[in-house]
Amino acid sequence: MKMNAQHGTPERIVPIRVTIWNEYVHERINPLVARNYPKGIHEALAAGIGPYGFRPRMATLEQPEHGLSHEVLNQTDVLIWWGHLAHDQVSDEIVTRIQMRVLQGMGLIVLHAGHRSKIFQRLMGTTCDLKWREDAERERIWVVDPSHPITYGIGEYFEIEPEEMYGEFFDIPAPDQLVFISWFQGGELFRSGCAYQRGLGKIFYFRPGHETYPTYYHPKVLQVIANAIYWAASPHGVQPVYGEVPPLEPMPGYPLKKM
């Protein structure tokens, strides 16, 4: 890896292949969302992470196979997921396809209301439910694991205003690493940056991004997402071997395993 001279984030010699998935429903039915994201949340995210060296492809719900064919997923190192209104419209077959790619090593970044997506629930094994309040509040996001690569260049905290409130209890498994927590103007706290590993794949849930607010233009939010892409695409270990195998040591009736 080398360092990005402009942003100070690591760069790979081989570009990271990023796919941004957005259900792309709110932007076409809600004028306020359309004003914030006239080309869609996926296009805003793509433009926002572009300065970090990423040139992502985009996929949406209405495309054949939701834009996530075997070919697309096999050419994706990190998948970013934003959904809200249409979780139930996502095909179970596609969810299983994504799950298998994560287990094989594809990174997954789940944003905001994606906590109730089929794929996040599948990988977490819980409802992933929470409390919420759609008020224009101030959110202060605190770094609670400054050693984690996703916090690179963020500082001790940053603020977003306005934003929607999410509150505990958040029905997820205990994160492998808790990276951020949020405080809201109404007094609530929330585990807003949660890192996991499933199989060989790295997963990061990041809370900000309510569709009626321009959150995905916030420079710190975009830097966290860029950092998470680098982290999720970093080495994952070795693919395990499954199935019947011969013994390593001599046993009657079995040939020795050739090394």
VENJO-V14038 format. One record per backbone hydrogen bond with DSSP energy under -0.5 kcal/mol. NH is the residue of the N-H (numbers start at 0). CO is the residue of the C=O. If there is no record, write none. Layout:
nh->NH co->CO
nh->NH co->CO
This chain:
nh->1 co->10
nh->3 co->8
nh->4 co->2
nh->7 co->3
nh->10 co->1
nh->14 co->12
nh->17 co->15
nh->18 co->77
nh->19 co->56
nh->20 co->18
nh->20 co->79
nh->21 co->58
nh->22 co->81
nh->27 co->24
nh->28 co->24
nh->28 co->25
nh->29 co->25
nh->30 co->28
nh->33 co->29
nh->34 co->30
nh->35 co->31
nh->36 co->32
nh->39 co->36
nh->43 co->39
nh->44 co->40
nh->45 co->41
nh->46 co->42
nh->47 co->43
nh->48 co->44
nh->49 co->45
nh->50 co->46
nh->51 co->48
nh->52 co->49
nh->53 co->48
nh->56 co->17
nh->58 co->19
nh->60 co->21
nh->62 co->59
nh->65 co->62
nh->66 co->63
nh->67 co->64
nh->72 co->68
nh->73 co->69
nh->74 co->70
nh->74 co->71
nh->75 co->72
nh->76 co->16
nh->77 co->16
nh->78 co->106
nh->79 co->18
nh->80 co->108
nh->81 co->20
nh->82 co->110
nh->86 co->83
nh->88 co->85
nh->89 co->86
nh->94 co->90
nh->95 co->91
nh->96 co->92
nh->97 co->93
nh->98 co->94
nh->99 co->95
nh->100 co->96
nh->101 co->97
nh->102 co->98
nh->103 co->99
nh->104 co->100
nh->104 co->101
nh->105 co->100
nh->106 co->76
nh->107 co->201
nh->108 co->78
nh->109 co->107
nh->109 co->203
nh->110 co->80
nh->110 co->108
nh->111 co->205
nh->113 co->110
nh->114 co->111
nh->115 co->112
nh->116 co->113
nh->120 co->116
nh->121 co->117
nh->122 co->118
nh->123 co->119
nh->124 co->120
nh->125 co->120
nh->127 co->170
nh->130 co->166
nh->132 co->164
nh->134 co->132
nh->136 co->134
nh->136 co->162
nh->138 co->159
nh->139 co->182
nh->140 co->138
nh->140 co->157
nh->141 co->139
nh->141 co->180
nh->142 co->155
nh->143 co->141
nh->143 co->178
nh->144 co->178
nh->147 co->144
nh->150 co->147
nh->151 co->148
nh->153 co->150
nh->154 co->150
nh->157 co->140
nh->159 co->138
nh->161 co->136
nh->162 co->136
nh->164 co->132
nh->166 co->130
nh->167 co->188
nh->170 co->128
nh->170 co->168
nh->171 co->169
nh->175 co->194
nh->176 co->194
nh->178 co->176
nh->178 co->192
nh->179 co->192
nh->180 co->141
nh->181 co->189
nh->182 co->139
nh->183 co->187
nh->184 co->137
nh->186 co->183
nh->189 co->181
nh->191 co->179
nh->191 co->189
nh->192 co->179
nh->193 co->204
nh->194 co->176
nh->195 co->202
nh->197 co->200
nh->199 co->102
nh->200 co->197
nh->202 co->195
nh->203 co->107
nh->204 co->193
nh->205 co->109
nh->205 co->203
nh->206 co->191
nh->212 co->209
nh->214 co->209
nh->214 co->212
nh->216 co->213
nh->217 co->214
nh->221 co->217
nh->222 co->218
nh->223 co->219
nh->224 co->220
nh->225 co->221
nh->226 co->222
nh->227 co->223
nh->228 co->224
nh->229 co->225
nh->230 co->226
nh->231 co->227
nh->232 co->228
nh->233 co->230
nh->250 co->253
nh->253 co->250
nh->256 co->246
